[in-house]
Amino acid sequence: MTAAARAIRHQSLSPQDAAQGGTQGAAQGTANAAFAADVIAGFRKPQKALSPKYFYDEAGSILFEEITDTPEYYPTRAEMSILRDRAKEIAALIPDGAAVVEFGSGSSKKARILLQAVGPLAAYVSVDISGEMLVQEADALRRDFPHLTVVPVVADITQRFPLPREAMAAPVRVGFFPGSTIGNFEPHAAAAFLRNAADILGPGALMIVGADLVKPADILNAAYNDSRGVTARFNLNLLTRINRELGGNFDPSAFEHHAFFNRERSRVEMHLASVKRQKVRVAGETFEFRPGETIHTESSYKYSIESLGALARGVGWQPVKAWTDRDGLFSIQAFRLAGSATDDQPRKPT
Ligand code: AVI
């Protein structure tokens, strides 16, 4: 691991890890303890549940990439098509000298389309929980955009984190949150995320969000039940991960992938359903499953332009513009915060 990667990795550690000396082993221990605590708390609920964030171990991340290539899973293709077709219009909202902050940047694949279309920027700040990937992608971006200042920041995007001084010194900051990840937050958490982003980006900021749209159930049900069974493997991989990391004894073949659109709640739900009565030991506890009983593993909320606009407005963001793909499947929506960066004292890095 390079020095830069080590430094970034250290920033990602919790205060407890840092107190323990910030070793990789300590961080792993803390992560496993948090995972175990979430599994135990989630499986004790009347409706067993687990956060979708646990999908993304190495195998899960590869499977997710594979999902985006299935013919049924349209969101990634639709969002890319909006970015390609509307890059100039989206970029026109971003003034020269702004800093672009991508929340959960991953491979920065979508940001690259924007970066090609914008004028000179103060910085592109890629924020992600995975330090290793950030450093690699930042290096690749610097090669491909030699005049761009790329600053990777390891942070949990749902928490308050300090922006680097390159971004704080810019007259305005522009948040970028593509991928419809906002749909994987419960609506109250989506509002909390947008409120936190407003605090981080400051007055006059712009926020560009990718959000999947409500649509007929057959399209949604097909997208989350692809015929190659990739989404099923992605869902079931959670049990393999629990077995490996928490010493569980799940038999993944005794569970089935269920995904369906819940129109009342405007969300696709993914579940793992037990095919029989069974007991499973995990993290030192035994959990019983009735035949057909499920673990709720993911909600993917589907918005309209209006419903996301109302949610954003509730936490101070004013809708500016929205774009959809040709088939009206997916949206990219831009919001602005009241005020301008010059209304306030210059924001100092916290
Ligand atoms: C990452 N996220 C936006 C995906 C979604 O559509 O909610 C995750 C996913 N789950 C099943 N397929 C894809």
Residues whose N, C-alpha, C, O or C-beta is under 5 A from the ligand:
A	BS01	AVI	I67 G179 S180 T181 S300
